Amino acid sequence: MSTTLFLARHGQTVWHAENRYAGVSDIALTATGREQAERLGVWAKTAALDAVWASPLKRARATAAPAATALGLPVTVDGDLTEVDFGSAEGRTLAEMPPAEVAAFRADPVTGAFPGGENPGKAAVRGATALRRIASRHGGGRVLVVAHNTLLRLTLCELIGIAPARYRALFPQVGNCAITELRVDGTDTALISYNAPLAGV
């Protein structure tokens, strides 16, 4: 019995507006981000959802909250949905990073991951395991999962059998509160749509 997962990136934060790596840093939403979250809540009213899940980081929980409130559901938090730890890149733009580190990252974001950060391959497995666990818990249901840009792209690679080093090349940056739809049935995953923007976001 397949479960439909709607994956959404959280709303805008100050660091994301400046193109800074937030990763595990617990950055709050901007006013624009809060408006995006409210629009996600409006969308949720028509999506016939059975559950709302989120990363524990406050930008994800705050984004999920309007949808949960609209549906009369709790936001269930899963620590495995947390964004990738970017190590030395946290809080910085690529322009502020040592050129050699940036070049290594652009050449291969897995073997060239930023110093002190999480291994992207392990993050991909972590995210995929979380989504399969959520899908199993809500078999046949429809679930909103609010998480993060890099984790979502890495997780998609793991779920559909793509090398994680290809995540930046194959999956463009996820828009704030854009929706990616999956059908998950055990270890089988179908990608129905990717990065579909909400109206007005």
Buried (B, 14 or more C-beta within 10 A) or exposed (E): EBBBBBBBBBBBBBBBEEEBBBBBBEBBBBEBBBBBBBBBBBBBEEBEBBBBBBBBBBBBBBBBBBBBBBBEBEBBBBEBBBBBBBBBBBBBEBEEBEEEBBEBBEEBBBEBBBEEBBBBBEBBBBBBBBBBEBBEEBEEBBBBBBBBBBBBBBBBBBBBEBEBBBBBEEBEBBBBBBBBBBBBBEEEBEEEEBBEEBEEB
